[in-house]
Amino acid sequence: MHHVPCLDCHFCRRGSFTMCEGFKEFGFDPTGYAEYTRIKRASRPDRRSQAAGFGGLRRGVSHRAVSALVSAVRRSRVSVTDTVLVMGSGFIGIIAVQLFRIFGSGLVVVVDNVPEKLEQAKRHGADVVIDRDRENVFSRLREVNEGRRADVVFNTAPAIQAAEESVALAEKGGAVVQFGGTSPHESIPIMPYEFIKSELSFIGVYSGSHIDANVVLSLLARKRLAVRDLVTITFRWSG
């Protein structure tokens, strides 16, 4: 694990592992993406983690972003009657589509402006795709969703405009999950009254815990997540 919680602080005791100060310490040097890396003792697999599925990997598997996605989908509290709108169909968006399917969502709609990415989103489980350069997102969403907005809006885009649009696209009683990292100096206008009246939730996701990572490794081992075709180009390292 690249981040390891202490399991003893206030945040760990209440299950907020990613808020633990120890969790923010990076366990790999230089990085988990390197061919060779040094690993801090706390980040090494032990017997317990091997029993949970962490110790038997023959080759490195990067599960960092996908672990955070599992955390995000969990926290959205998606249900079978919910319409999910995924903003962005890059790697993160397409994995999110698959996870929402696994976690039992209803209609899944994906928004992007790159036709090739939207086609890939269809192949990985999206019911409806919206090309924002050719269609009005609000109108098209209502058209395919019985006149309603989305119950869960999952924003993968780092643009602050996308975060503001996500709030407007969420239905009453719904949730906005902000996954794309915006600049720390940007903000969006929020009217507390509208959040109260509509019982709307805004959920930020920083990372995934060791529990979420175990879910990812289990899904990969059982081939529940399609990931190979998401790698569109590779480069040979000549260092």
C-alpha positions as CSV (number, residue, x, y, z in Angstrom):
1,M,0.0,0.0,0.0
2,H,1.3,3.5,-0.9
3,H,-0.6,5.0,2.0
4,V,-1.1,3.3,5.3
5,P,-3.3,4.6,8.1
6,C,-2.2,4.2,11.7
7,L,-5.5,2.5,12.7
8,D,-5.4,4.2,16.1
9,C,-6.1,7.9,15.8
10,H,-9.5,9.7,16.0
11,F,-10.1,9.5,12.3
12,C,-9.1,5.8,12.0
13,R,-11.4,5.0,14.9
14,R,-14.4,6.5,13.1
15,G,-13.5,4.8,9.8
16,S,-12.1,8.0,8.1
17,F,-8.8,6.3,7.2
18,T,-7.8,8.7,4.5
19,M,-7.9,11.6,6.9
20,C,-5.3,10.0,9.2
21,E,-2.1,12.1,9.3
22,G,0.0,8.9,8.9
23,F,-2.0,8.0,5.8
24,K,-0.7,11.1,4.0
25,E,2.9,9.8,4.2
26,F,3.9,8.2,0.9
27,G,5.3,4.7,1.4
28,F,7.2,4.3,-1.9
29,D,10.5,5.8,-3.0
30,P,10.6,7.1,-5.7
31,T,7.1,6.0,-6.8
32,G,4.9,2.9,-7.2
33,Y,5.1,3.4,-11.0
34,A,8.8,2.8,-11.1
35,E,10.3,-0.5,-12.3
36,Y,12.1,-0.8,-8.9
37,T,11.1,1.1,-5.7
38,R,12.0,1.1,-2.1
39,I,9.1,0.4,0.2
40,K,8.7,1.6,3.8
41,R,8.2,-1.2,6.4
42,A,4.6,-0.1,7.2
43,S,3.7,-0.4,3.5
44,R,5.0,-3.9,3.0
45,P,2.5,-6.8,2.9
46,D,2.4,-9.0,6.0
47,R,0.6,-12.2,6.7
48,R,-2.7,-10.5,7.3
49,S,-2.5,-8.5,4.1
50,Q,-1.5,-11.6,2.2
51,A,-4.5,-13.4,3.5
52,A,-6.7,-10.5,2.4
53,G,-5.2,-10.8,-1.2
54,F,-2.3,-8.3,-1.2
55,G,0.7,-10.6,-1.1
56,G,0.4,-12.9,-4.1
57,L,1.0,-10.4,-7.0
58,R,3.7,-11.4,-9.4
59,R,3.8,-8.0,-11.2
60,G,3.0,-4.6,-9.9
61,V,-0.6,-3.4,-10.1
62,S,-1.4,0.2,-9.7
63,H,-4.7,0.4,-7.8
64,R,-4.4,3.9,-6.3
65,A,-7.0,5.8,-8.5
66,V,-9.3,2.8,-8.7
67,S,-9.3,2.4,-4.9
68,A,-10.3,6.1,-4.6
69,L,-13.1,5.4,-7.1
70,V,-14.4,2.5,-5.0
71,S,-14.5,4.9,-2.0
72,A,-16.3,7.5,-4.1
73,V,-19.0,5.0,-5.4
74,R,-19.5,3.7,-1.8
75,R,-20.0,7.2,-0.4
76,S,-22.5,8.1,-3.2
77,R,-24.9,5.5,-1.7
78,V,-26.0,4.6,-5.1
79,S,-29.0,2.3,-5.4
80,V,-30.8,0.3,-8.2
81,T,-33.3,3.1,-8.8
82,D,-30.7,5.8,-9.2
83,T,-29.7,7.5,-12.4
84,V,-26.0,8.2,-12.5
85,L,-24.4,11.0,-14.6
86,V,-20.7,10.6,-15.1
87,M,-18.9,13.8,-16.2
88,G,-16.0,12.7,-18.3
89,S,-15.2,9.5,-20.1
90,G,-11.4,9.2,-19.7
91,F,-9.9,6.3,-17.7
92,I,-11.4,7.5,-14.5
93,G,-14.9,8.0,-16.0
94,I,-15.0,4.6,-17.6
95,I,-13.8,2.7,-14.5
96,A,-16.5,4.7,-12.6
97,V,-19.1,3.5,-15.1
98,Q,-18.1,-0.1,-14.4
99,L,-18.1,0.3,-10.7
100,F,-21.5,1.9,-10.6
101,R,-22.7,-1.1,-12.5
102,I,-21.1,-3.5,-10.1
103,F,-22.6,-1.6,-7.1
104,G,-26.0,-1.8,-8.6
105,S,-27.0,1.5,-10.1
106,G,-29.9,2.2,-12.5
107,L,-29.5,4.2,-15.7
108,V,-25.9,5.4,-16.3
109,V,-25.3,8.5,-18.5
110,V,-21.9,9.7,-19.6
111,V,-21.0,13.2,-20.8
112,D,-17.9,14.1,-22.8
113,N,-16.9,15.9,-26.0
114,V,-14.7,13.3,-27.6
115,P,-16.7,10.8,-29.7
116,E,-14.1,8.0,-29.4
117,K,-14.2,8.2,-25.6
118,L,-18.0,8.2,-25.6
119,E,-17.9,5.0,-27.8
120,Q,-15.6,3.4,-25.3
121,A,-18.0,4.4,-22.5
122,K,-20.8,2.6,-24.3
123,R,-18.7,-0.5,-24.6
124,H,-18.1,-0.5,-20.9
125,G,-21.6,-0.2,-19.7
126,A,-23.0,3.4,-20.3
127,D,-26.7,3.3,-21.2
128,V,-26.6,6.8,-22.8
129,V,-23.8,9.1,-23.9
130,I,-24.1,12.8,-24.4
131,D,-21.7,14.8,-26.6
132,R,-21.7,18.1,-24.9
133,D,-20.4,19.9,-28.1
134,R,-23.4,18.7,-30.1
135,E,-26.2,18.4,-27.5
136,N,-27.5,20.3,-24.5
137,V,-26.6,18.3,-21.5
138,F,-29.5,19.4,-19.3
139,S,-32.2,18.8,-22.0
140,R,-30.8,15.5,-23.1
141,L,-30.5,14.2,-19.5
142,R,-34.2,15.1,-18.9
143,E,-35.2,13.5,-22.2
144,V,-33.7,10.1,-21.3
145,N,-34.5,10.3,-17.6
146,E,-38.3,10.8,-17.5
147,G,-37.9,14.6,-17.1
148,R,-35.6,14.4,-14.1
149,R,-32.0,15.3,-13.4
150,A,-29.5,12.8,-12.1
151,D,-29.7,11.2,-8.6
152,V,-25.9,10.9,-8.5
153,V,-23.6,13.2,-10.5
154,F,-20.0,11.9,-10.5
155,N,-17.6,14.6,-11.7
156,T,-14.2,13.4,-12.9
157,A,-13.3,16.8,-14.5
158,P,-10.7,19.0,-12.7
159,A,-12.3,22.2,-14.2
160,I,-14.2,24.4,-11.7
161,Q,-16.9,25.0,-14.2
162,A,-17.6,21.3,-14.3
163,A,-18.0,21.3,-10.5
164,E,-20.6,24.1,-10.7
165,E,-22.4,22.4,-13.5
166,S,-22.5,19.1,-11.6
167,V,-24.5,20.8,-8.8
168,A,-27.0,22.1,-11.3
169,L,-27.4,18.7,-12.8
170,A,-28.3,16.9,-9.6
171,E,-31.9,16.1,-8.7
172,K,-33.5,16.8,-5.4
173,G,-32.4,14.3,-2.7
174,G,-29.4,13.5,-4.8
175,A,-25.6,13.6,-4.4
176,V,-22.7,15.3,-6.2
177,V,-19.4,13.5,-6.0
178,Q,-16.4,15.7,-6.7
179,F,-13.6,13.4,-7.8
180,G,-11.7,15.7,-10.2
181,G,-9.1,17.7,-8.3
182,T,-9.6,21.5,-8.8
183,S,-7.2,24.3,-8.0
184,P,-7.1,25.1,-4.2
185,H,-7.7,28.7,-5.1
186,E,-11.0,28.2,-7.0
187,S,-14.5,28.1,-5.6
188,I,-18.1,27.9,-6.8
189,P,-21.1,29.8,-5.5
190,I,-23.4,27.7,-3.3
191,M,-26.7,28.8,-1.8
192,P,-27.2,26.8,1.5
193,Y,-31.0,27.3,1.2
194,E,-31.0,25.3,-2.0
195,F,-29.1,22.5,-0.4
196,I,-31.4,22.5,2.5
197,K,-34.6,22.6,0.4
198,S,-33.4,20.0,-2.0
199,E,-31.6,17.8,0.6
200,L,-28.6,17.7,-1.7
201,S,-25.2,16.3,-0.7
202,F,-21.8,17.4,-2.0
203,I,-19.2,14.7,-1.4
204,G,-15.5,15.3,-1.9
205,V,-13.2,12.2,-2.3
206,Y,-9.5,12.4,-1.4
207,S,-8.3,8.8,-1.7
208,G,-9.2,5.2,-1.1
209,S,-8.3,3.2,2.0
210,H,-6.8,-0.3,2.4
211,I,-10.3,-1.7,2.5
212,D,-11.1,-0.1,-0.9
213,A,-7.8,-1.4,-2.3
214,N,-8.7,-4.9,-1.3
215,V,-12.0,-4.6,-3.1
216,V,-10.2,-3.5,-6.3
217,L,-7.7,-6.4,-6.1
218,S,-10.6,-8.8,-5.7
219,L,-12.5,-7.3,-8.7
220,L,-9.4,-7.5,-10.8
221,A,-8.7,-11.1,-9.8
222,R,-12.3,-12.1,-10.7
223,K,-12.0,-10.1,-13.9
224,R,-15.0,-7.9,-13.0
225,L,-13.2,-4.8,-14.2
226,A,-12.1,-4.4,-17.8
227,V,-8.9,-2.5,-17.8
228,R,-6.6,-3.8,-20.5
229,D,-8.3,-2.1,-23.4
230,L,-8.1,1.2,-21.5
231,V,-4.4,1.4,-22.2
232,T,-4.3,3.0,-25.7
233,I,-0.6,3.5,-26.1
234,T,2.6,2.3,-24.4
235,F,6.2,3.7,-24.5
236,R,9.5,1.9,-24.1
237,W,11.7,3.3,-21.3
238,S,15.2,4.1,-22.6
239,G,16.7,5.3,-19.3
